[in-house]
Amino acid sequence: MYQNRTKYPQKKAQMYQQLQELPKKYKVIAVVRMEKVRSSQLLPLRKKFKGEVEIISIKDKVAQKALASLKIPAVEKLAGKLVGQCVLLFTNMSPFKLNILLGKNKIMLAARGGDKASIDVVIKAGNTGITPGPILTDFKEAGVATKIDQGTIWITKDSTAAKKGDVISIKLATLLSKLDVKPVEAGIVLNSALEESLLYNQEELVIDVKKYREAFAQAHQEAMALSTEIGYVTKENVNMMLAKAAQHARSLAIESGFLTDKTKQQTVQKAHSQARALAGKLKNYTPQ
């Protein structure tokens, strides 16, 4: 019944037009799957990356059709990733840098039943402002000590309702929501990205920055040690090599008794020590 349709809803038509134009403006197209992402996470990102990243919530069928019509190498493979609810990100930023920045921009969210606590969930003592009722049972099941005072529920002491990594039940999630306690840390991870005809999968986009930083630091340290040892001078190691050469020259001068302004004191001290040692041997010498 829709096969011969020539008119489409305005929103879909606008989306189709956007998806035709944006890939011509930006070098990178990235996909975020929304199964584990909440729409509330996107708003702060839109503000933070304004001017650098355009974030478009899409309908998979419209997006697939729009992207498939573009003459961009490998774009059809990216279009095949658009299954279910997705978001497209358009940018000139490296997809690896984008993924790292997204990982740093995590926010705390209210829990849903089945979520794992990202932190120890501590409910602070004080007036909750909640009217007494069946919810008192939820407080009791969560191990939170309460009292009723002036017509509201008060928490009598700080209580830990869940430990980091614990699965949060539906009841506890509802209680935490009413107390405005947000125990779930959430970030956004790219599912895939297309850059200059290269399609990267999620696993390929994950970079352990700390691990790479440590590897580079170790490589730099080893290169400095090797170049210094073999006498290969660079602007990075020249000061170390000069200091090493100066130390060797000083040691050689002292060992050989060569007097300079910098070695005379140690040379004289060494000669004095040797003289005292020799005098001691001569004192105890008994001719045969």
C-alpha positions in Angstrom: 0.0 0.0 0.0 3.0 2.3 0.5 5.0 1.2 -2.5 3.7 3.9 -4.8 3.7 6.7 -2.2 5.1 10.0 -3.4 4.5 12.1 -0.3 6.3 11.5 3.0 5.9 13.1 6.5 7.7 16.4 6.8 10.0 15.1 9.6 11.1 12.1 7.5 11.6 14.3 4.4 13.8 16.8 6.5 15.8 13.9 7.9 16.4 12.5 4.5 17.6 15.8 3.3 19.9 16.3 6.2 21.4 12.8 5.7 22.1 13.8 2.1 23.9 17.0 2.9 25.8 16.3 6.2 28.1 13.6 4.7 29.3 16.2 2.2 30.2 18.6 5.0 32.0 16.2 7.4 34.7 13.5 6.9 33.4 11.1 9.6 30.0 9.5 10.1 29.6 7.6 13.4 26.8 5.4 14.7 25.7 5.1 18.3 23.2 2.4 19.2 20.6 3.6 21.7 19.8 0.3 23.4 21.8 1.2 26.5 21.8 4.9 26.0 19.2 7.3 27.3 18.0 10.4 25.4 18.9 12.5 28.5 22.5 11.7 27.8 22.4 13.4 24.4 21.4 16.9 25.5 24.6 17.8 27.4 26.7 16.3 24.5 24.9 18.5 22.0 25.8 21.5 24.0 29.4 20.4 24.7 30.2 19.5 21.1 28.2 22.3 19.4 30.1 23.4 16.3 32.3 20.2 16.2 29.8 17.4 16.1 26.3 17.2 14.7 24.1 14.7 16.5 21.1 13.4 14.6 18.4 11.0 16.0 17.2 8.9 13.0 14.7 6.4 11.8 16.6 3.4 10.5 14.7 2.9 7.2 15.0 6.5 6.2 18.6 6.7 7.2 19.5 3.5 5.4 17.8 4.8 2.2 19.5 8.2 2.4 23.0 6.9 3.0 22.7 4.1 0.5 22.1 6.7 -2.2 25.3 8.5 -1.5 28.4 7.9 -3.6 30.7 7.3 -0.7 32.9 4.2 -0.5 31.8 1.7 2.2 28.8 3.8 3.2 26.4 0.9 2.4 28.2 -1.1 5.1 27.6 1.7 7.6 24.0 1.8 6.5 23.7 -1.9 7.3 24.6 -1.1 11.0 21.5 1.1 11.4 19.3 -1.4 13.1 16.8 -0.3 15.7 17.0 3.1 17.5 20.3 4.8 16.5 21.9 8.2 16.5 24.3 9.4 13.8 27.2 11.7 14.6 28.8 13.8 11.9 32.3 15.4 12.5 35.7 16.2 11.1 37.2 14.9 14.3 39.1 11.6 14.3 36.6 8.9 15.3 39.2 7.6 17.9 39.4 11.0 19.6 35.6 11.4 19.5 35.2 8.0 21.2 37.7 9.0 23.9 35.9 12.3 24.5 32.5 10.6 24.7 34.0 8.2 27.2 35.1 11.1 29.4 31.7 12.8 29.3 29.9 10.4 31.6 27.0 11.4 33.7 25.2 9.9 36.6 21.7 8.6 35.9 18.7 7.4 38.0 18.7 3.6 38.1 16.3 1.2 36.4 15.5 -2.2 37.7 18.3 -4.5 36.7 21.0 -1.8 36.4 24.3 -2.3 38.2 25.4 0.3 40.7 28.4 2.2 39.5 29.2 3.4 43.0 28.4 2.5 46.6 24.8 3.8 46.9 24.7 5.8 50.1 21.4 7.4 51.3 22.2 10.4 53.5 20.5 11.1 56.8 17.9 13.8 56.8 14.3 14.7 55.9 13.1 13.0 52.7 10.0 15.2 52.4 8.1 12.0 51.7 4.7 11.4 53.3 4.6 8.1 55.4 2.8 5.2 53.7 3.6 1.9 52.0 7.0 3.3 51.0 8.2 2.7 54.6 8.4 -1.0 53.6 10.8 -0.1 50.8 13.0 1.8 53.2 13.1 -1.2 55.5 13.9 -3.7 52.7 16.7 -1.4 51.6 18.1 -1.4 55.1 17.5 2.3 55.6 16.7 3.3 59.2 13.8 5.8 59.3 11.5 7.7 61.7 8.4 9.8 61.2 8.6 13.4 62.3 6.3 16.4 61.5 4.4 14.3 59.0 7.3 13.2 56.8 9.8 10.4 56.7 13.3 11.1 58.1 16.4 9.0 57.5 18.1 8.7 60.9 21.6 7.8 59.7 23.6 7.4 56.5 22.8 4.0 55.0 24.4 2.0 52.2 21.5 0.6 50.1 23.7 -1.2 47.6 27.4 -1.8 46.9 29.3 -1.0 43.7 28.5 -3.7 41.2 25.2 -4.8 42.9 22.2 -5.3 40.7 19.5 -2.8 41.7 16.0 -4.1 42.1 12.9 -2.4 40.7 11.7 -1.5 44.2 15.1 0.0 45.1 15.3 1.9 41.8 11.9 3.4 42.5 13.0 4.4 46.0 16.3 5.9 44.8 14.5 7.9 42.1 12.1 9.4 44.7 15.2 10.4 46.8 16.9 11.8 43.7 19.9 9.4 44.1 21.6 8.7 40.8 23.8 5.6 41.1 24.4 4.6 37.5 27.4 6.1 35.6 26.6 6.2 31.9 28.7 7.1 28.9 28.3 6.8 25.1 30.4 4.4 23.0 30.6 4.5 19.2 29.2 1.4 17.6 31.0 2.0 14.3 32.5 4.9 12.3 33.2 5.6 8.7 36.3 7.8 7.8 37.6 8.2 4.3 36.1 4.8 3.1 37.4 2.9 6.1 34.8 1.4 8.4 35.8 0.9 12.0 33.9 -1.5 14.3 33.3 -0.8 18.0 36.3 -2.9 19.2 38.6 -1.1 16.8 37.6 2.3 18.1 38.4 1.6 21.7 41.8 2.9 22.7 43.3 2.4 26.2 44.9 5.9 26.5 46.7 5.0 29.8 48.2 1.8 28.3 49.5 3.6 25.2 50.8 6.5 27.2 52.8 4.1 29.4 54.1 2.2 26.3 55.3 5.5 24.7 56.9 6.6 27.9 58.8 3.2 28.2 59.8 3.3 24.5 61.1 6.9 25.0 63.1 5.9 28.0 64.6 2.9 26.3 65.5 5.0 23.2 67.2 7.6 25.4 69.2 5.0 27.2 70.3 3.3 24.0 71.2 6.5 22.2 73.2 7.7 25.2 75.0 4.4 25.5 76.1 4.2 21.9 76.9 8.0 21.8 74.3 8.9 19.2 73.7 12.6 19.9 70.2 14.1 19.6 68.7 17.3 21.0 66.8 15.2 23.6 69.9 13.4 25.0 72.7 16.0 24.4 72.6 17.3 28.0 72.7 13.8 29.4 75.6 12.8 27.1 77.6 15.9 28.0 77.0 15.3 31.7 78.1 11.7 31.3 81.2 12.7 29.3 82.1 15.3 31.9 81.7 12.7 34.7 84.0 10.3 32.8 86.6 13.0 32.1 86.6 14.0 35.8 87.0 10.4 37.0 89.8 9.8 34.5 91.6 13.0 35.5 91.4 12.1 39.2 92.5 8.5 38.5 95.5 9.6 36.4 96.5 12.5 38.7 95.9 15.2 36.1 95.3 18.5 37.9 92.6 20.9 36.8 90.6 23.5 38.7 87.7 21.0 39.0 89.8 18.0 40.0 92.7 19.4 42.1 90.9 19.0 45.4 89.9 15.4 44.9 93.3 14.6 43.3 95.2 16.0 46.3 92.8 14.2 48.7 93.5 10.9 46.8 97.2 11.5 46.9 97.1 12.3 50.6 95.1 9.1 51.3 97.6 7.1 49.3 100.5 8.7 51.1 99.0 7.9 54.5 98.4 4.3 53.5 102.0 4.0 52.2 103.3 5.6 55.4 101.4 3.1 57.5 102.8 0.2 55.6 106.4 1.6 55.9 106.0 2.1 59.6 105.1 -1.6 60.1 107.7 -2.8 57.6 110.3 -5.1 59.1 113.4 -5.8 56.9 114.1 -9.4 56.2 
